[in-house]
């Protein structure tokens, strides 16, 4: 979790008045690291989790409980790096206590649209 936290340091160095961060989630290591580092520098910053709709993290955050069925499973989604349905047991308490309770939940069509936008518009030109 400490390694991914450096993302927050870089973001806040480049945009000192940053008030929100969006971070994707699978097992929660990246998200937890970003949350802990960002909140240690700027306690008022909001960190929103971006998840595939099937993950149901928002429902768990709102209830404060792990509501996922067991055993843990892999979801079917175009977001192959976010396929794990449940965050880990070490990352869950950090997410529960520090992430915004509202997530950005996307279906595969919305994810594909975002990927297309990134591929078309966020490329380096010489």
C-alpha positions in Angstrom: 0.0 0.0 0.0 2.9 2.4 0.6 4.1 2.2 -2.9 0.9 3.2 -4.5 0.6 6.1 -2.0 3.3 7.9 -3.9 0.6 8.5 -6.6 -1.1 10.9 -4.2 2.1 12.7 -3.4 2.7 13.3 -7.1 -0.8 14.4 -7.8 -0.8 16.8 -4.8 2.6 18.2 -5.8 1.4 18.9 -9.4 -2.1 20.2 -8.4 -1.7 21.6 -4.8 -5.4 22.6 -4.6 -6.7 19.2 -5.7 -9.9 18.4 -3.9 -10.8 14.9 -5.2 -9.1 11.8 -6.6 -10.7 8.9 -8.5 -9.0 5.6 -8.1 -9.8 2.2 -9.6 -10.1 -0.9 -7.3 -9.5 -4.6 -7.5 -8.1 -6.0 -4.2 -7.8 -2.5 -2.7 -4.0 -2.1 -2.4 -3.8 0.8 -4.8 -6.9 2.5 -3.5 -5.9 2.1 0.1 -2.4 3.5 -0.5 -3.8 6.5 -2.4 -6.4 7.2 0.3 -3.9 7.0 3.2 -1.3 9.2 1.6 -3.8 11.8 0.2 -5.6 12.1 3.5 -2.4 12.4 5.5 -1.4 15.4 3.4 -4.9 16.9 2.9 -7.5 15.4 5.3 -10.3 17.2 3.5 -9.6 15.6 0.1 -12.3 13.2 -1.2 -11.2 9.9 -2.7 -13.8 8.2 -4.8 -13.5 4.5 -5.8 -14.1 3.6 -9.5 -15.5 0.1 -9.7 -17.2 -2.3 -12.2 -21.0 -2.3 -11.3 -20.9 -5.9 -10.4 -18.4 -5.3 -7.5 -21.1 -3.8 -5.2 -18.5 -1.9 -3.2 -20.8 1.1 -2.7 -23.4 -1.0 -0.9 -20.7 -2.4 1.4 -19.3 1.1 2.1 -22.7 2.4 2.9 -23.4 -0.4 5.3 -19.9 -0.6 6.7 -19.9 -4.4 6.3 -18.4 -7.0 4.0 -21.6 -8.0 2.1 -19.9 -10.0 -0.6 -20.8 -13.7 -1.1 -18.1 -16.2 -0.3 -15.9 -17.7 -1.6 -14.4 -14.6 -3.3 -14.9 -14.7 -7.1 -13.6 -13.1 -10.3 -16.2 -10.9 -12.1 -16.8 -10.9 -15.8 -15.8 -7.5 -17.0 -13.8 -5.7 -19.7 -11.8 -4.1 -16.9 -9.5 -7.2 -16.5 -7.4 -5.5 -13.8 -10.4 -4.9 -11.6 -12.0 -8.4 -11.8 -11.6 -9.4 -8.2 -15.0 -8.8 -6.5 -13.9 -8.4 -2.9 -11.1 -6.1 -1.5 -8.7 -7.8 0.8 -9.1 -8.1 4.5 -6.2 -5.7 5.2 -7.5 -3.1 2.7 -11.2 -3.2 3.5 -11.0 -1.3 6.9 -9.1 1.5 5.2 -11.6 1.7 2.4 -14.6 1.5 4.8 -13.2 4.2 7.1 -11.6 6.6 4.6 -13.1 6.4 1.1 -16.2 8.3 0.1 -19.3 6.1 0.5 -20.4 6.9 -3.0 -18.5 5.1 -5.8 -18.3 5.6 -9.5 -19.8 2.3 -10.7 -19.4 1.6 -14.5 -20.7 -1.1 -16.8 -18.6 -2.5 -19.6 -20.1 -0.2 -22.2 -19.2 2.9 -20.1 -15.7 1.5 -19.5 -15.2 0.9 -23.2 -16.4 4.5 -23.9 -13.8 5.8 -21.4 -11.1 3.6 -23.0 -11.9 4.9 -26.4 -11.8 8.5 -25.2 -8.3 7.9 -23.6 -7.0 6.1 -26.7 -8.2 8.9 -29.0 -7.5 12.0 -26.9 -4.8 11.3 -24.3 -2.0 10.3 -26.6 1.3 12.2 -26.9 1.9 14.1 -30.0 5.2 15.3 -31.3 
